[in-house]
């Protein structure tokens, strides 16, 4: 969670606190940095504070303030969308056309700029002299109608301008779809909507973890329905929102990043007082309070097989809330209201590419020249990989509201290896006697840094043995078991699925069991002829731990990150094939009678166990009045 630092605040409520704590508020999944204790307290008048902010804005010589935000997947899961969209797309056709090709030296556009109108000004090409013109009839890919994109694949940022967004229905506005027939396909449709008009195959082959993507859609309503300032106001009024745990108020002025969180509940009057005095507002776990954000994140987590989180950022006009920094997540920024001026910078060195942890705050002189300088408007999308240094600010004449959807935090090959290598060593110790043989009696005489340049045959033999054992270690790597353990971690991070009305009616949550006049009515009646299926493809997973078999599931997870522990179900080993049968049959319904178990009662008992946990749903309601 973010730092809980008492803050500078001007208000009609009396005494204010200012923190001298410096540095970033690092928002990491499940991690809370201990706040620094404020060193002194002082009163500040509202008039003095307002004057200070106005003077700071005037002192920028007309340049737009540059702000940043810590776009971490904060509190956990958020919205998912179950009802996907079918894109009215286009096909990339090839036809012979006569083109004039200008041959020139390759160029690196270090700072392609895009103004607030979405018109691209590519700098750096003025000094390139054309050497030759060639006319030829060659096949050329036609861009879809209404779509333009930069043609140089060597540019550090991919820019796309599209006028086809009107043909795409937003999942946020979709009516209840009745049932999620295939959660994998629904997650895919949600992602296609997110990056439209870019094709997902091109995105993952050319952009994912490689370079930022800017999509200017020229359609303000494209991102409507996910979240609004009205939603934030309602959440503040109706929920126990706590400073530091659920919400931060921050500023970035004169190179100083400060978090101004007082202790206690974030009442609307207090939050809006901070806002009108120039503080940015960050809602850390919108999925807990917003059905739409819950749908969005829950659907995308099924697609990425990795936790998907979200933050909401509200920035007052002409201000900024965060210093330049990079994050440890893949970020998708959806502009919802107003405008925001963004600057992106390349990682400073190879060690900062795809980092495992977020950075501290940077000074402006540390980050070099921006590779993207652009103003996002409602409907636009900005994607950038982890390690991309970024900062953003609201324009002087309008506030800004955006949502950052993030994924792929510590979901790398290296993270998997951390599980595989220790497990492989354990197995090698158990099964290979050479791993248990003693080290040479005198190995300290020729090994170690002090002996690194020593030309000794004993040293060469020692290194040869190490290489041989490492090569043999591969044979003991329990890849599938390691992947299962990684999957359990992911399931702990996951949001529970969002049920549609029909799914709820056909699940344990829709059963109308009750007591009337001393009699139980509306009991669940599962029969061998009842058709069932998993509620979502990624809702459950079989894992063997020693000699025991556990069925892990996400149905009892909370909408707050790690707000509840996983509740695995231990099942008899001979029932595991039936669970595997259900998983492999998804998304089709299968009858309970088709479970690969010998006894009919065992089939019904297993189905009832999973039904009562919400893991499976029936094709029709199964609550029957007696």
C-alpha positions as CSV (number, residue, x, y, z in Angstrom):
1,X,0.0,0.0,0.0
2,X,1.0,3.6,-0.2
3,X,2.8,5.5,2.5
4,X,0.5,6.8,5.1
5,X,2.2,10.2,5.6
6,X,0.4,13.1,7.4
7,X,0.2,16.0,5.1
8,X,0.3,19.5,4.1
9,X,-3.3,20.6,3.9
10,X,-5.2,23.9,3.8
11,X,-8.7,23.5,5.0
12,X,-11.5,25.1,7.0
13,X,-11.1,22.3,9.4
14,X,-8.3,23.7,11.5
15,X,-4.8,22.4,12.2
16,X,-2.7,20.9,9.4
17,X,0.3,18.7,9.3
18,X,3.2,18.8,6.8
19,X,5.5,15.9,6.2
20,X,9.1,16.2,5.4
21,X,9.3,12.7,4.1
22,X,10.8,12.6,0.7
23,X,10.8,10.1,-2.1
24,X,8.2,8.1,-3.9
25,X,5.1,6.5,-2.5
26,X,5.7,3.0,-4.0
27,X,2.5,1.2,-4.6
28,X,3.2,-2.5,-4.8
29,X,0.9,-5.5,-4.7
30,X,0.6,-6.5,-1.1
31,X,3.5,-4.3,0.1
32,X,3.2,-1.4,2.5
33,X,6.2,0.8,3.1
34,X,6.5,2.1,6.6
35,X,5.8,5.9,6.6
36,X,8.3,8.4,8.0
37,X,7.2,10.3,11.1
38,X,6.5,14.0,10.4
39,X,9.1,16.2,11.9
40,X,7.0,19.2,12.7
41,X,3.5,20.6,12.6
42,X,2.4,24.0,11.5
43,X,-0.7,26.0,10.7
44,X,-1.2,27.2,7.2
45,X,-3.9,29.5,6.0
46,X,-6.1,28.7,3.1
47,X,-5.3,32.0,1.5
48,X,-1.5,31.5,1.8
49,X,-1.7,28.0,0.4
50,X,-3.9,29.1,-2.6
51,X,-1.5,31.9,-3.3
52,X,1.5,29.6,-3.2
53,X,-0.1,27.2,-5.8
54,X,-1.0,30.1,-8.1
55,X,2.5,31.5,-8.0
56,X,3.9,28.0,-8.7
57,X,1.7,27.7,-11.8
58,X,2.6,31.2,-13.0
59,X,6.3,30.5,-12.6
60,X,6.3,27.7,-15.3
61,X,6.6,30.3,-18.1
62,X,3.6,28.9,-19.9
63,X,4.9,25.3,-20.1
64,X,2.6,22.6,-19.0
65,X,3.5,21.0,-15.6
66,X,4.7,17.5,-15.9
67,X,3.3,15.0,-13.4
68,X,3.7,11.4,-12.8
69,X,1.8,8.7,-11.2
70,X,2.6,5.4,-9.6
71,X,0.6,3.1,-11.8
72,X,0.7,0.0,-9.7
73,X,-1.9,-2.6,-9.6
74,X,-2.5,-1.7,-6.1
75,X,-5.1,-3.3,-3.9
76,X,-6.0,-6.2,-5.9
77,X,-8.2,-7.2,-8.5
78,X,-10.7,-4.9,-10.1
79,X,-13.2,-5.0,-12.7
80,X,-13.8,-7.6,-15.2
81,X,-16.0,-7.7,-18.2
82,X,-17.8,-10.8,-18.9
83,X,-19.6,-9.7,-21.9
84,X,-17.1,-9.2,-24.7
85,X,-17.6,-7.5,-28.0
86,X,-17.4,-8.6,-31.5
87,X,-15.3,-6.1,-33.3
88,X,-16.5,-5.0,-36.7
89,X,-13.0,-5.2,-38.0
90,X,-11.2,-5.1,-41.2
91,X,-8.8,-7.2,-43.1
92,X,-5.3,-6.2,-44.2
93,X,-5.4,-6.7,-47.9
94,X,-2.6,-6.8,-50.3
95,X,-2.9,-5.3,-53.8
96,X,-0.4,-4.2,-56.4
97,X,-0.1,-0.4,-56.4
98,X,2.4,2.0,-57.8
99,X,4.4,3.6,-55.0
100,X,7.2,6.1,-54.8
101,X,9.7,5.0,-52.3
102,X,12.2,7.4,-50.8
103,X,15.4,5.7,-49.8
104,X,17.1,7.4,-46.9
105,X,19.3,6.7,-43.9
106,X,17.6,4.9,-41.0
107,X,16.6,7.4,-38.3
108,X,15.9,7.2,-34.6
109,X,13.1,9.5,-33.6
110,X,14.0,10.3,-30.1
111,X,11.1,12.6,-29.4
112,X,8.1,12.1,-31.6
113,X,5.6,14.6,-30.3
114,X,1.8,14.7,-30.5
115,X,-0.1,17.8,-29.7
116,X,-3.4,18.0,-27.9
117,X,-5.3,17.7,-31.1
118,X,-3.8,14.4,-31.8
119,X,-1.8,15.7,-34.8
120,X,1.6,14.0,-35.0
121,X,4.7,16.1,-35.5
122,X,7.6,13.7,-36.2
123,X,10.8,15.5,-35.5
124,X,14.3,14.5,-36.6
125,X,13.5,13.8,-40.3
126,X,14.4,17.4,-41.5
127,X,18.1,16.6,-41.6
128,X,17.8,13.4,-43.6
129,X,18.5,13.9,-47.2
130,X,16.8,11.8,-49.9
131,X,19.3,9.9,-52.0
132,X,17.1,8.1,-54.5
133,X,13.6,7.8,-55.8
134,X,12.4,4.4,-57.1
135,X,9.1,3.8,-58.8
136,X,7.9,0.2,-58.8
137,X,4.8,-1.9,-58.7
138,X,5.1,-3.7,-55.4
139,X,2.5,-5.3,-53.1
140,X,1.6,-2.9,-50.3
141,X,-0.5,-3.5,-47.3
142,X,-3.4,-1.2,-47.1
143,X,-4.4,0.2,-43.7
144,X,-7.9,-0.3,-42.6
145,X,-10.3,2.6,-43.5
146,X,-10.1,5.3,-40.9
147,X,-6.8,4.0,-39.4
148,X,-3.4,5.7,-39.7
149,X,-0.1,4.7,-38.0
150,X,3.5,5.6,-38.1
151,X,5.3,3.7,-40.8
152,X,8.7,3.4,-39.2
153,X,9.0,0.3,-37.1
154,X,12.2,1.6,-35.6
155,X,10.5,4.5,-33.8
156,X,10.6,4.2,-30.0
157,X,6.8,4.6,-29.8
158,X,4.0,3.1,-31.9
159,X,1.4,5.7,-32.8
160,X,-2.1,4.9,-34.2
161,X,-4.9,7.2,-35.1
162,X,-8.2,5.7,-35.7
163,X,-11.7,6.9,-36.8
164,X,-13.2,3.5,-36.6
165,X,-13.9,3.4,-32.8
166,X,-17.6,4.2,-33.4
167,X,-18.1,0.8,-34.8
168,X,-17.0,-0.9,-31.5
169,X,-19.4,-1.4,-28.6
170,X,-17.9,-0.7,-25.2
171,X,-18.1,-3.7,-22.9
172,X,-18.8,-1.2,-20.1
173,X,-22.1,-0.2,-21.7
174,X,-23.2,-3.7,-22.6
175,X,-26.4,-5.0,-21.1
176,X,-26.5,-8.2,-19.1
177,X,-25.4,-10.9,-21.6
178,X,-27.1,-13.8,-19.8
179,X,-24.1,-16.1,-19.5
180,X,-20.4,-16.1,-20.1
181,X,-20.2,-19.0,-22.5
182,X,-16.4,-19.0,-22.6
183,X,-14.4,-16.8,-20.2
184,X,-11.2,-17.2,-22.3
185,X,-12.9,-15.8,-25.4
186,X,-14.6,-13.0,-23.3
187,X,-11.2,-12.0,-21.9
188,X,-9.8,-11.9,-25.4
189,X,-12.7,-9.8,-26.7
190,X,-12.1,-7.4,-23.8
191,X,-8.5,-7.0,-24.7
192,X,-9.3,-6.5,-28.4
193,X,-11.6,-3.7,-27.3
194,X,-8.9,-2.2,-25.1
195,X,-6.2,-1.9,-27.9
196,X,-8.6,-1.3,-30.9
197,X,-7.8,-0.9,-33.8
198,X,-4.4,-2.6,-33.2
199,X,-4.6,-6.4,-33.7
200,X,-3.6,-8.5,-30.8
201,X,-1.1,-10.6,-32.8
202,X,0.7,-7.4,-33.9
203,X,0.6,-6.0,-30.3
204,X,2.3,-9.1,-28.8
205,X,4.8,-9.5,-31.6
206,X,5.9,-5.9,-31.9
207,X,4.9,-3.9,-28.8
208,X,4.4,-6.1,-25.7
209,X,7.4,-5.6,-23.4
210,X,9.2,-3.7,-26.2
211,X,7.8,-0.2,-26.8
212,X,4.9,2.1,-25.9
213,X,1.7,2.4,-27.9
214,X,-0.4,5.5,-28.3
215,X,-3.9,5.2,-29.8
216,X,-5.7,8.5,-30.6
217,X,-9.4,7.5,-31.2
218,X,-11.0,10.9,-31.7
219,X,-14.1,9.5,-29.9
220,X,-14.6,10.9,-26.4
221,X,-17.2,8.2,-25.4
222,X,-15.0,5.2,-26.2
223,X,-13.9,4.7,-22.6
224,X,-17.2,5.8,-21.1
225,X,-18.9,3.6,-18.5
226,X,-15.9,2.3,-16.5
227,X,-15.5,5.1,-14.0
228,X,-16.3,8.8,-13.5
229,X,-15.9,11.6,-11.0
230,X,-19.5,11.0,-9.9
231,X,-18.6,7.4,-9.1
232,X,-15.7,8.6,-6.9
233,X,-18.0,11.0,-5.0
234,X,-20.5,8.2,-4.4
235,X,-17.8,5.8,-3.2
236,X,-16.5,8.4,-0.8
237,X,-20.0,9.0,0.6
238,X,-21.1,5.4,0.9
239,X,-17.9,3.5,2.0
240,X,-15.4,3.6,4.7
241,X,-12.5,4.8,2.5
242,X,-9.3,5.2,4.6
243,X,-6.4,7.5,3.7
244,X,-3.3,5.4,2.9
245,X,-5.1,2.1,2.6
246,X,-7.7,3.0,-0.1
247,X,-6.8,6.5,-1.2
248,X,-3.8,8.9,-1.4
249,X,-3.6,12.6,-1.8
250,X,-0.3,13.7,-3.4
251,X,1.6,16.7,-4.9
252,X,4.7,17.2,-6.9
253,X,6.0,20.7,-6.8
254,X,9.5,22.1,-7.4
255,X,10.9,18.6,-7.7
256,X,9.4,17.5,-4.4
257,X,7.0,14.6,-4.3
258,X,4.8,14.6,-1.1
259,X,2.0,12.4,0.2
260,X,-0.4,14.3,2.4
261,X,-2.5,11.5,3.9
262,X,-3.9,12.3,7.4
263,X,-4.9,9.3,9.5
264,X,-8.5,8.1,9.4
265,X,-11.4,8.0,7.0
266,X,-11.4,10.0,3.8
267,X,-14.6,11.9,4.1
268,X,-15.8,13.7,1.0
269,X,-15.4,17.2,2.4
270,X,-11.8,16.4,3.4
271,X,-10.8,14.8,0.1
272,X,-12.3,17.6,-2.0
273,X,-10.6,20.2,0.2
274,X,-7.3,18.6,-0.6
275,X,-8.2,18.5,-4.3
276,X,-9.2,22.2,-4.5
277,X,-5.8,23.0,-2.9
278,X,-3.9,21.3,-5.7
279,X,-3.6,17.6,-4.5
280,X,-4.0,14.7,-6.9
281,X,-6.3,11.9,-5.7
282,X,-5.5,8.3,-6.2
283,X,-8.0,5.6,-5.5
284,X,-6.0,2.4,-4.9
285,X,-8.6,-0.4,-5.1
286,X,-11.5,0.8,-7.3
287,X,-12.5,-2.8,-8.1
288,X,-13.7,-3.1,-4.5
289,X,-16.4,-0.5,-5.0
290,X,-17.0,-0.3,-8.8
291,X,-18.8,-3.1,-10.5
292,X,-17.5,-1.9,-13.9
293,X,-13.8,-1.9,-12.8
294,X,-14.3,-5.3,-11.2
295,X,-15.6,-6.7,-14.5
296,X,-12.8,-5.1,-16.5
297,X,-10.0,-6.6,-14.4
298,X,-11.6,-9.9,-13.7
299,X,-12.1,-10.5,-17.4
300,X,-8.6,-9.5,-18.4
301,X,-6.9,-11.6,-15.6
302,X,-8.5,-14.6,-17.4
303,X,-6.8,-13.5,-20.6
304,X,-3.3,-12.7,-19.2
305,X,-3.2,-15.6,-16.6
306,X,-1.7,-12.9,-14.4
307,X,-3.2,-10.6,-11.8
308,X,-4.8,-7.5,-13.3
309,X,-5.2,-4.4,-11.1
310,X,-6.3,-0.8,-11.5
311,X,-5.8,2.6,-10.0
312,X,-7.9,5.7,-10.5
313,X,-6.1,9.1,-10.8
314,X,-7.9,12.4,-10.5
315,X,-5.7,15.5,-11.0
316,X,-6.7,19.1,-10.5
317,X,-6.2,21.6,-13.4
318,X,-2.6,22.7,-13.9
319,X,-1.1,20.4,-11.3
320,X,0.8,17.2,-11.0
321,X,0.9,14.5,-8.3
322,X,3.9,12.2,-9.0
323,X,7.5,12.5,-9.9
324,X,9.2,10.8,-12.9
325,X,9.6,7.1,-12.2
326,X,9.1,3.7,-13.7
327,X,6.9,0.8,-12.5
328,X,7.2,-3.0,-12.4
329,X,4.0,-3.6,-14.4
330,X,2.7,-3.4,-17.9
331,X,0.5,-0.3,-17.9
332,X,-2.6,0.5,-20.0
333,X,-3.8,4.1,-19.4
334,X,-7.4,4.9,-20.4
335,X,-8.3,8.6,-20.4
336,X,-11.8,9.1,-19.0
337,X,-12.3,12.8,-18.4
338,X,-10.4,16.0,-19.2
339,X,-6.9,16.0,-20.6
340,X,-3.5,14.9,-19.4
341,X,0.0,15.7,-20.7
342,X,2.3,12.7,-20.7
343,X,6.0,12.3,-21.3
344,X,7.6,8.9,-21.7
345,X,11.4,8.2,-21.5
346,X,13.4,5.1,-22.4
347,X,15.0,3.0,-19.7
348,X,18.4,4.5,-18.9
349,X,20.3,1.3,-19.2
350,X,19.7,-2.4,-19.8
351,X,19.5,-3.1,-16.1
352,X,16.3,-1.0,-16.0
353,X,14.6,-2.8,-18.8
354,X,11.6,-4.9,-17.6
355,X,12.6,-4.3,-14.0
356,X,11.4,-6.5,-11.2
357,X,10.7,-3.6,-8.8
358,X,9.5,0.0,-9.3
359,X,12.0,2.8,-9.1
360,X,12.5,5.7,-6.7
361,X,11.7,9.2,-7.9
362,X,14.0,10.7,-10.5
363,X,15.1,14.3,-11.0
364,X,14.4,15.8,-14.4
365,X,18.1,15.9,-15.3
366,X,18.4,12.2,-14.7
367,X,15.9,11.0,-17.3
368,X,17.1,12.4,-20.6
369,X,15.0,13.3,-23.6
370,X,11.4,12.2,-23.9
371,X,10.5,9.7,-26.6
372,X,6.8,10.7,-26.4
373,X,5.3,14.0,-25.5
374,X,1.5,13.9,-25.9
375,X,-1.8,15.0,-24.5
376,X,-4.3,12.3,-23.9
377,X,-8.0,13.1,-24.4
378,X,-11.1,11.1,-23.4
379,X,-11.2,7.8,-25.5
380,X,-7.5,7.6,-25.9
381,X,-5.2,4.7,-24.9
382,X,-1.5,4.8,-23.8
383,X,0.4,1.5,-23.2
384,X,3.9,1.3,-22.0
385,X,6.1,-1.6,-20.7
386,X,7.5,-1.8,-17.2
387,X,10.7,0.1,-17.0
388,X,9.4,3.0,-19.1
389,X,10.0,6.2,-17.2
390,X,6.9,8.4,-17.2
391,X,5.4,11.6,-15.8
392,X,2.1,13.3,-16.4
393,X,0.2,16.5,-15.6
394,X,-3.3,18.0,-16.0
395,X,-3.6,20.9,-18.4
396,X,-4.2,24.4,-16.9
397,X,-7.8,24.6,-18.1
398,X,-9.2,21.2,-17.2
399,X,-9.0,18.4,-14.6
400,X,-8.0,14.9,-15.6
401,X,-9.4,11.5,-14.7
402,X,-7.8,8.3,-16.0
403,X,-7.7,4.6,-15.0
404,X,-4.5,2.6,-15.3
405,X,-5.0,-1.1,-15.8
406,X,-1.8,-3.1,-15.0
407,X,-0.6,-6.6,-15.2
408,X,2.4,-8.9,-15.4
409,X,3.9,-8.0,-12.0
410,X,6.5,-10.6,-11.1
411,X,5.1,-13.0,-13.6
412,X,8.3,-13.8,-15.5
413,X,10.5,-16.8,-16.4
414,X,12.8,-15.8,-13.5
415,X,9.9,-15.9,-11.0
416,X,9.1,-19.4,-12.2
417,X,12.7,-20.4,-11.9
418,X,12.7,-19.3,-8.3
419,X,10.3,-22.1,-7.7
420,X,11.8,-24.7,-10.0
421,X,15.5,-24.5,-8.9
422,X,15.0,-25.2,-5.2
423,X,12.6,-28.0,-5.9
424,X,15.1,-29.5,-8.4
425,X,17.8,-29.4,-5.8
426,X,15.6,-31.1,-3.3
427,X,14.9,-33.9,-5.7
428,X,18.5,-34.2,-6.7
429,X,19.7,-34.5,-3.1
430,X,17.1,-37.2,-2.6
431,X,17.9,-39.2,-5.8
432,X,21.5,-38.6,-6.9
433,X,24.3,-39.6,-4.6
434,X,26.8,-37.3,-6.3
435,X,24.9,-34.3,-4.9
436,X,25.5,-35.7,-1.4
437,X,29.2,-36.3,-1.8
438,X,31.5,-34.1,0.3
439,X,33.4,-31.1,-1.1
440,X,37.2,-31.6,-1.6
441,X,39.1,-31.3,1.7
442,X,41.3,-28.4,0.4
443,X,38.8,-26.6,-1.9
444,X,39.2,-23.3,0.1
445,X,42.8,-23.2,-0.9
446,X,42.1,-22.6,-4.6
447,X,38.5,-21.4,-4.8
448,X,37.0,-18.0,-3.9
449,X,37.5,-14.5,-5.3
450,X,41.0,-14.3,-4.0
451,X,41.9,-17.3,-6.1
452,X,39.9,-16.4,-9.2
453,X,43.1,-15.9,-11.3
454,X,44.8,-18.9,-10.0
455,X,46.1,-21.4,-12.6
456,X,45.6,-24.6,-10.6
457,X,44.4,-28.0,-12.0
458,X,42.4,-28.5,-8.9
459,X,40.4,-25.3,-9.6
460,X,39.6,-26.5,-13.1
461,X,38.5,-29.8,-11.8
462,X,36.2,-28.1,-9.2
463,X,34.6,-25.9,-11.8
464,X,34.1,-28.9,-14.1
465,X,32.2,-30.7,-11.4
466,X,30.0,-27.7,-10.7
467,X,29.1,-27.5,-14.4
468,X,28.4,-31.2,-14.6
469,X,26.1,-31.1,-11.6
470,X,24.3,-28.1,-12.9
471,X,23.7,-29.9,-16.2
472,X,22.4,-32.9,-14.3
473,X,20.1,-30.7,-12.2
474,X,17.9,-30.1,-15.3
475,X,16.8,-33.7,-15.1
476,X,15.2,-33.1,-11.7
477,X,13.3,-29.9,-12.5
478,X,9.6,-30.5,-11.7
479,X,8.3,-28.1,-14.3
480,X,4.6,-29.0,-14.0
481,X,4.6,-28.9,-10.2
482,X,6.4,-25.6,-10.2
483,X,3.9,-24.2,-12.6
484,X,1.1,-25.4,-10.3
485,X,2.6,-23.5,-7.4
486,X,2.9,-20.4,-9.5
487,X,-0.7,-20.8,-10.5
488,X,-1.7,-21.1,-6.8
489,X,0.0,-17.7,-6.2
490,X,-1.9,-16.2,-9.1
491,X,-5.1,-17.6,-7.8
492,X,-4.4,-15.9,-4.4
493,X,-4.0,-12.6,-6.3
494,X,-7.2,-13.1,-8.4
495,X,-10.5,-11.4,-8.1
496,X,-13.6,-13.6,-7.9
497,X,-15.6,-13.8,-11.1
498,X,-18.6,-11.4,-11.7
499,X,-21.7,-13.5,-12.1
500,X,-24.4,-12.5,-14.6
501,X,-28.0,-12.7,-13.5
502,X,-28.5,-16.1,-15.3
503,X,-25.3,-17.5,-13.8
504,X,-26.3,-16.4,-10.3
505,X,-29.8,-18.0,-10.7
506,X,-28.1,-21.3,-11.7
507,X,-25.5,-21.2,-8.9
508,X,-25.4,-21.7,-5.2
509,X,-25.8,-17.9,-4.9
510,X,-29.2,-17.9,-6.5
511,X,-30.7,-20.8,-4.6
512,X,-33.9,-19.7,-2.7
513,X,-33.5,-22.2,0.1
514,X,-35.4,-20.9,3.2
515,X,-37.4,-21.9,6.2
516,X,-41.2,-21.5,6.0
517,X,-43.5,-22.6,8.9
518,X,-40.8,-24.9,10.2
519,X,-40.1,-26.6,6.9
520,X,-37.1,-26.1,4.6
521,X,-38.1,-25.2,1.1
522,X,-36.1,-24.4,-2.0
523,X,-33.5,-27.1,-1.5
524,X,-30.8,-27.8,-4.0
525,X,-31.6,-30.8,-6.1
526,X,-28.7,-32.1,-8.1
527,X,-29.3,-35.3,-10.1
528,X,-27.1,-37.4,-12.3
529,X,-29.0,-36.0,-15.3
530,X,-28.2,-32.4,-14.2
531,X,-25.8,-30.6,-16.7
532,X,-23.0,-28.6,-15.1
533,X,-19.8,-26.7,-16.0
534,X,-17.1,-24.7,-14.4
535,X,-18.2,-21.1,-13.9
536,X,-14.9,-19.9,-15.5
537,X,-12.0,-21.7,-17.1
538,X,-9.5,-20.2,-14.6
539,X,-11.8,-20.5,-11.5
540,X,-10.2,-23.7,-10.2
541,X,-7.0,-25.8,-10.4
542,X,-6.0,-29.3,-9.3
543,X,-2.7,-29.4,-7.4
544,X,-1.0,-32.4,-5.9
545,X,1.0,-31.6,-2.7
546,X,2.8,-34.7,-1.5
547,X,0.3,-37.5,-1.5
548,X,-2.7,-35.2,-1.2
549,X,-4.8,-33.6,-4.0
550,X,-6.3,-30.2,-3.5
551,X,-8.7,-28.2,-5.6
552,X,-7.8,-24.5,-5.4
553,X,-10.4,-22.0,-6.5
554,X,-11.0,-18.2,-6.5
555,X,-14.7,-18.1,-5.6
556,X,-14.1,-17.1,-2.0
557,X,-11.5,-14.5,-2.8
558,X,-12.2,-10.9,-1.7
559,X,-12.3,-7.8,-4.0
560,X,-9.4,-6.4,-2.0
561,X,-5.9,-7.7,-2.7
562,X,-5.3,-10.7,-0.5
563,X,-8.3,-9.8,1.5
564,X,-9.0,-13.5,2.1
565,X,-6.9,-16.6,2.1
566,X,-7.4,-19.3,-0.4
567,X,-9.7,-22.1,0.7
568,X,-8.6,-25.2,-1.1
569,X,-10.7,-28.4,-1.0
570,X,-9.0,-31.7,-0.4
571,X,-10.5,-34.3,-2.6
572,X,-9.8,-38.1,-2.7
573,X,-7.2,-39.0,-5.4
574,X,-9.7,-41.2,-7.2
575,X,-12.0,-38.2,-7.7
576,X,-9.3,-36.2,-9.4
577,X,-10.0,-37.6,-12.9
578,X,-13.6,-36.4,-12.6
579,X,-12.4,-32.8,-11.8
580,X,-10.0,-33.0,-14.7
581,X,-12.8,-34.1,-16.9
582,X,-14.8,-31.0,-16.0
583,X,-11.9,-28.7,-16.6
584,X,-11.1,-30.2,-20.0
585,X,-14.8,-30.1,-21.0
586,X,-15.1,-26.4,-20.5
587,X,-16.9,-24.4,-21.9
588,X,-19.4,-27.3,-22.6
589,X,-21.9,-28.5,-20.1
590,X,-21.6,-32.1,-19.1
591,X,-24.0,-34.3,-17.1
592,X,-23.0,-35.4,-13.6
593,X,-23.7,-39.0,-14.8
594,X,-20.8,-38.6,-17.3
595,X,-18.2,-38.1,-14.5
596,X,-15.6,-40.8,-14.7
597,X,-16.4,-42.3,-11.2
598,X,-17.7,-45.8,-10.4
599,X,-20.5,-45.0,-8.0
600,X,-23.5,-42.7,-8.8
601,X,-23.5,-41.3,-5.3
602,X,-19.8,-40.4,-5.6
603,X,-20.6,-38.4,-8.7
604,X,-23.4,-36.5,-7.1
605,X,-21.4,-35.9,-3.9
606,X,-18.5,-34.4,-5.9
607,X,-20.8,-32.2,-7.9
608,X,-22.5,-31.0,-4.8
609,X,-19.2,-30.2,-3.2
610,X,-18.1,-28.0,-6.1
611,X,-21.6,-26.5,-6.5
612,X,-21.7,-25.4,-2.9
613,X,-18.5,-23.5,-3.3
614,X,-19.7,-21.8,-6.5
615,X,-17.0,-23.5,-8.6
616,X,-19.6,-25.0,-11.0
617,X,-23.0,-23.8,-12.2
618,X,-26.0,-25.8,-13.6
619,X,-27.5,-25.2,-17.0
620,X,-30.9,-24.6,-15.3
621,X,-31.8,-23.4,-11.8
622,X,-31.6,-26.4,-9.4
623,X,-33.4,-24.9,-6.4
624,X,-36.7,-26.7,-6.0
625,X,-39.5,-25.9,-3.6
626,X,-40.5,-29.0,-1.6
